[in-house]
Amino acid sequence: MSYTISVKESLCKKNSNICCKKAELYGFLLFSGVFNRNTISFKSENEFIIKRYEDIFRHLHFTDFKKTERRTKKISYIIQIDPEFTSSLISKIGDVNVGPPLRIDYSAFEDDCCSQAFLRGVFLGGGFICSPEKSYHLEIRTGHQMLADDLIRFGQEYDIHFKSVMRKGIRVLYLKSSDSIRDFLAYIGASSSVFDFINAEFEKNLKNNVNRAVNCENANIEKSIAAAQKQIKTIKKLKNKNYMNVSPELIALAETRLANPDANLEELGKKLSPPLSKSGVAHRMKKLTELIRKR
């Protein structure tokens, strides 16, 4: 099952009052199939979507629709309303203007809650969403340009800021950030999907932090190895001259370094007798380097 289908199936289980059912149906019809005074029809491969809008029709006391099945590679379910009954359905939604051109008629919203239901219907009709584990991407498609502009303005009223692009004559409105998609899903009532995005973002941040820590540790190790090789090269030059004019404590450190080429400064300090702090080891190493520079 795709993530889009999972989200839509969850949304189709939501209950709502009668004014919200009208608004949701209106949003769905605007962004799926054909919606005008002469023809109203839509189809879906998801039976749960067809059943939801059959149920809404019945709640609106509208039964003049036909349901058929089309069998190709997959089963498609088609709902059609005969031309003689389209005006009846439109009047039950709220006698909205159905164009042309197709636009959002705000008279369809009886209360504030209807806006949420309307956007839920829009997403069920023309929406797509990627799994947050793959990428952050939600989009809504329509072939009606002015309707797309209306939806952008509608979303802005609720702090949902769609961006837009054309693909093969189809207008695609999209959201690309985790925050914006979470806000949209929360607004239309897809609460379980909101948590999917929260969890995915947490896991991605955790992985990024671990990767940064590992990269930093690897960089420190490489830096320590390079420094140790440079120290050994310096010490060998002093040793070739039998540590001439080198103090006993510096000779002890030099021999300890030659015997432990992979040890860091803190580890070298612990091997000395008496033990020496990391800063103390670094100070003596600096003295060894200065000795070879003077020769």
CORFEN-V714427 format. One record per residue. N is the residue number from 1. RES is the residue in one letter. OMEGA is omega in degrees with one decimal (none if undefined). Layout:
n=N res=RES omega=OMEGA
n=N res=RES omega=OMEGA
This chain:
n=1 res=M omega=178.5
n=2 res=S omega=-179.3
n=3 res=Y omega=177.7
n=4 res=T omega=-179.4
n=5 res=I omega=179.8
n=6 res=S omega=179.9
n=7 res=V omega=-178.5
n=8 res=K omega=178.4
n=9 res=E omega=177.4
n=10 res=S omega=179.9
n=11 res=L omega=-178.3
n=12 res=C omega=177.5
n=13 res=K omega=-178.1
n=14 res=K omega=175.2
n=15 res=N omega=178.0
n=16 res=S omega=177.9
n=17 res=N omega=-169.3
n=18 res=I omega=179.9
n=19 res=C omega=178.7
n=20 res=C omega=176.3
n=21 res=K omega=178.2
n=22 res=K omega=-178.0
n=23 res=A omega=179.1
n=24 res=E omega=178.5
n=25 res=L omega=178.6
n=26 res=Y omega=178.3
n=27 res=G omega=-179.5
n=28 res=F omega=-177.2
n=29 res=L omega=178.7
n=30 res=L omega=-172.4
n=31 res=F omega=174.2
n=32 res=S omega=174.2
n=33 res=G omega=-177.0
n=34 res=V omega=-177.2
n=35 res=F omega=174.4
n=36 res=N omega=-175.2
n=37 res=R omega=-175.6
n=38 res=N omega=-174.5
n=39 res=T omega=170.3
n=40 res=I omega=178.4
n=41 res=S omega=174.6
n=42 res=F omega=178.2
n=43 res=K omega=178.3
n=44 res=S omega=172.9
n=45 res=E omega=-178.0
n=46 res=N omega=-175.4
n=47 res=E omega=-178.1
n=48 res=F omega=176.5
n=49 res=I omega=178.4
n=50 res=I omega=-179.3
n=51 res=K omega=-179.8
n=52 res=R omega=-176.5
n=53 res=Y omega=167.9
n=54 res=E omega=-179.8
n=55 res=D omega=178.7
n=56 res=I omega=175.3
n=57 res=F omega=-177.3
n=58 res=R omega=176.9
n=59 res=H omega=177.5
n=60 res=L omega=-179.4
n=61 res=H omega=176.8
n=62 res=F omega=-176.3
n=63 res=T omega=-175.6
n=64 res=D omega=177.3
n=65 res=F omega=179.3
n=66 res=K omega=176.4
n=67 res=K omega=178.1
n=68 res=T omega=177.3
n=69 res=E omega=176.0
n=70 res=R omega=-176.1
n=71 res=R omega=171.0
n=72 res=T omega=173.3
n=73 res=K omega=175.9
n=74 res=K omega=177.6
n=75 res=I omega=172.8
n=76 res=S omega=178.0
n=77 res=Y omega=-174.6
n=78 res=I omega=174.1
n=79 res=I omega=178.8
n=80 res=Q omega=175.1
n=81 res=I omega=179.5
n=82 res=D omega=-177.9
n=83 res=P omega=-178.0
n=84 res=E omega=-178.3
n=85 res=F omega=-178.1
n=86 res=T omega=-180.0
n=87 res=S omega=178.8
n=88 res=S omega=179.6
n=89 res=L omega=-179.9
n=90 res=I omega=179.7
n=91 res=S omega=179.2
n=92 res=K omega=176.5
n=93 res=I omega=-179.0
n=94 res=G omega=-179.2
n=95 res=D omega=-176.8
n=96 res=V omega=176.3
n=97 res=N omega=-179.3
n=98 res=V omega=171.2
n=99 res=G omega=-1.1
n=100 res=P omega=-5.5
n=101 res=P omega=179.4
n=102 res=L omega=-178.8
n=103 res=R omega=173.2
n=104 res=I omega=178.3
n=105 res=D omega=-174.5
n=106 res=Y omega=178.0
n=107 res=S omega=-180.0
n=108 res=A omega=-174.9
n=109 res=F omega=-177.8
n=110 res=E omega=-177.5
n=111 res=D omega=-179.2
n=112 res=D omega=-178.2
n=113 res=C omega=-177.9
n=114 res=C omega=179.1
n=115 res=S omega=177.7
n=116 res=Q omega=-179.9
n=117 res=A omega=178.9
n=118 res=F omega=180.0
n=119 res=L omega=175.2
n=120 res=R omega=177.8
n=121 res=G omega=177.4
n=122 res=V omega=-179.6
n=123 res=F omega=178.6
n=124 res=L omega=-178.4
n=125 res=G omega=-173.8
n=126 res=G omega=-174.0
n=127 res=G omega=175.4
n=128 res=F omega=178.5
n=129 res=I omega=176.1
n=130 res=C omega=171.1
n=131 res=S omega=-179.2
n=132 res=P omega=176.9
n=133 res=E omega=-179.1
n=134 res=K omega=179.3
n=135 res=S omega=176.6
n=136 res=Y omega=-177.5
n=137 res=H omega=174.8
n=138 res=L omega=178.7
n=139 res=E omega=175.9
n=140 res=I omega=-173.3
n=141 res=R omega=174.6
n=142 res=T omega=175.6
n=143 res=G omega=-177.8
n=144 res=H omega=-172.0
n=145 res=Q omega=-178.0
n=146 res=M omega=176.3
n=147 res=L omega=177.2
n=148 res=A omega=178.3
n=149 res=D omega=178.4
n=150 res=D omega=-178.1
n=151 res=L omega=176.3
n=152 res=I omega=179.2
n=153 res=R omega=178.9
n=154 res=F omega=-179.9
n=155 res=G omega=-178.9
n=156 res=Q omega=178.6
n=157 res=E omega=-178.5
n=158 res=Y omega=175.9
n=159 res=D omega=173.8
n=160 res=I omega=-169.9
n=161 res=H omega=178.3
n=162 res=F omega=166.1
n=163 res=K omega=-170.7
n=164 res=S omega=176.2
n=165 res=V omega=177.0
n=166 res=M omega=174.8
n=167 res=R omega=176.5
n=168 res=K omega=177.2
n=169 res=G omega=179.0
n=170 res=I omega=177.3
n=171 res=R omega=-179.1
n=172 res=V omega=174.4
n=173 res=L omega=-172.9
n=174 res=Y omega=172.5
n=175 res=L omega=-173.8
n=176 res=K omega=179.7
n=177 res=S omega=179.7
n=178 res=S omega=-178.2
n=179 res=D omega=-177.0
n=180 res=S omega=178.8
n=181 res=I omega=177.3
n=182 res=R omega=-179.9
n=183 res=D omega=179.5
n=184 res=F omega=-178.7
n=185 res=L omega=178.3
n=186 res=A omega=-177.2
n=187 res=Y omega=-177.8
n=188 res=I omega=174.4
n=189 res=G omega=179.8
n=190 res=A omega=-172.1
n=191 res=S omega=-179.0
n=192 res=S omega=178.5
n=193 res=S omega=176.3
n=194 res=V omega=179.7
n=195 res=F omega=175.4
n=196 res=D omega=-178.5
n=197 res=F omega=177.3
n=198 res=I omega=-179.9
n=199 res=N omega=-179.5
n=200 res=A omega=179.8
n=201 res=E omega=177.9
n=202 res=F omega=-178.8
n=203 res=E omega=178.5
n=204 res=K omega=178.4
n=205 res=N omega=179.2
n=206 res=L omega=179.1
n=207 res=K omega=179.7
n=208 res=N omega=179.2
n=209 res=N omega=178.5
n=210 res=V omega=179.9
n=211 res=N omega=178.4
n=212 res=R omega=-180.0
n=213 res=A omega=179.3
n=214 res=V omega=179.3
n=215 res=N omega=178.7
n=216 res=C omega=179.4
n=217 res=E omega=178.6
n=218 res=N omega=178.8
n=219 res=A omega=179.1
n=220 res=N omega=179.2
n=221 res=I omega=179.7
n=222 res=E omega=178.5
n=223 res=K omega=179.8
n=224 res=S omega=179.9
n=225 res=I omega=179.7
n=226 res=A omega=179.7
n=227 res=A omega=-179.3
n=228 res=A omega=179.6
n=229 res=Q omega=178.2
n=230 res=K omega=178.7
n=231 res=Q omega=-179.3
n=232 res=I omega=178.6
n=233 res=K omega=178.7
n=234 res=T omega=-177.8
n=235 res=I omega=-179.0
n=236 res=K omega=176.9
n=237 res=K omega=178.3
n=238 res=L omega=-177.9
n=239 res=K omega=178.3
n=240 res=N omega=177.8
n=241 res=K omega=176.8
n=242 res=N omega=177.8
n=243 res=Y omega=-178.4
n=244 res=M omega=178.1
n=245 res=N omega=176.8
n=246 res=V omega=-176.8
n=247 res=S omega=-179.3
n=248 res=P omega=-177.6
n=249 res=E omega=177.0
n=250 res=L omega=176.2
n=251 res=I omega=179.8
n=252 res=A omega=179.1
n=253 res=L omega=-179.6
n=254 res=A omega=-179.8
n=255 res=E omega=178.0
n=256 res=T omega=177.7
n=257 res=R omega=179.4
n=258 res=L omega=-179.9
n=259 res=A omega=-176.8
n=260 res=N omega=-174.8
n=261 res=P omega=-177.2
n=262 res=D omega=-175.8
n=263 res=A omega=173.4
n=264 res=N omega=-174.6
n=265 res=L omega=-179.9
n=266 res=E omega=179.4
n=267 res=E omega=177.7
n=268 res=L omega=-179.3
n=269 res=G omega=-179.3
n=270 res=K omega=-178.3
n=271 res=K omega=179.4
n=272 res=L omega=178.0
n=273 res=S omega=-2.8
n=274 res=P omega=-179.3
n=275 res=P omega=-177.6
n=276 res=L omega=179.6
n=277 res=S omega=179.0
n=278 res=K omega=179.8
n=279 res=S omega=177.5
n=280 res=G omega=177.7
n=281 res=V omega=-179.6
n=282 res=A omega=-180.0
n=283 res=H omega=-179.9
n=284 res=R omega=176.9
n=285 res=M omega=178.2
n=286 res=K omega=177.9
n=287 res=K omega=178.2
n=288 res=L omega=179.4
n=289 res=T omega=-179.4
n=290 res=E omega=178.8
n=291 res=L omega=-177.4
n=292 res=I omega=178.1
n=293 res=R omega=-176.4
n=294 res=K omega=-174.8
n=295 res=R omega=none
